[in-house]
């Protein structure tokens, strides 16, 4: 499995405080079957994203652990300042320096303002991945807005632990609704620590496999994340979920490009 959203770098945001904890998290991830992970530090009102510092921390972790493979990205909170920063140096913020940008929407979304910012980013050539929409309080109250995002060509990334109920019933039911409507492209850990926000995906993988079939689980946890890392096309589950529809053939893709960072 490939985890495109994790707060694994020590001392840069609300992830681990020290390198020892970060190393333990990576070992936990490898034991869970995660072969690659993207470190995505916050860029928001609380934490400033420092590309050079984050790259240095990533290199140190690579030297300390052999697995999983490590890549750099950022979780960009949607704000005017961050939009300007991304447009100035997009590959400092994108996942593995490619063209996919992980975007966090404000909990109190003003859709017209959000749409202007998203369009500016999209028109610059970036592919936008909306982080944890099922946990966003506005989208929980207005789930149809996720459909609007989907129709505009944005990709939705659910949090693995949401599907297991760790973020409450609202997040779980909203995430399942998005799966049912075929709006989900990716599932990731959004890990922060060794206990309450662990970097594990296997439980959610088996949950999606139970609900939607193995083809969909493979797509959301392996095929599409691989496409994000190396520049391939993302696809929607061809079958939807077993709970609601029949299984269909597995979407397959082959990617071999080397990481940029």
Secondary structure as UniProt FT lines:
FT   STRAND          2..6
FT   TURN            10..11
FT   HELIX           19..31
FT   TURN            32..33
FT   STRAND          36..43
FT   HELIX           51..64
FT   STRAND          69..77
FT   HELIX           80..88
FT   HELIX           90..92
FT   HELIX           95..97
FT   STRAND          100..104
FT   HELIX           111..123
FT   TURN            124..125
FT   STRAND          127..131
FT   HELIX           133..135
FT   HELIX           137..141
FT   HELIX           144..151
FT   TURN            152..153
FT   STRAND          155..159
FT   HELIX           160..164
FT   TURN            165..167
FT   HELIX           169..180
FT   TURN            181..182
FT   STRAND          184..188
FT   TURN            196..197
FT   HELIX           202..212
FT   HELIX           214..218
FT   HELIX           219..223
FT   HELIX           224..230
FT   TURN            242..244
//
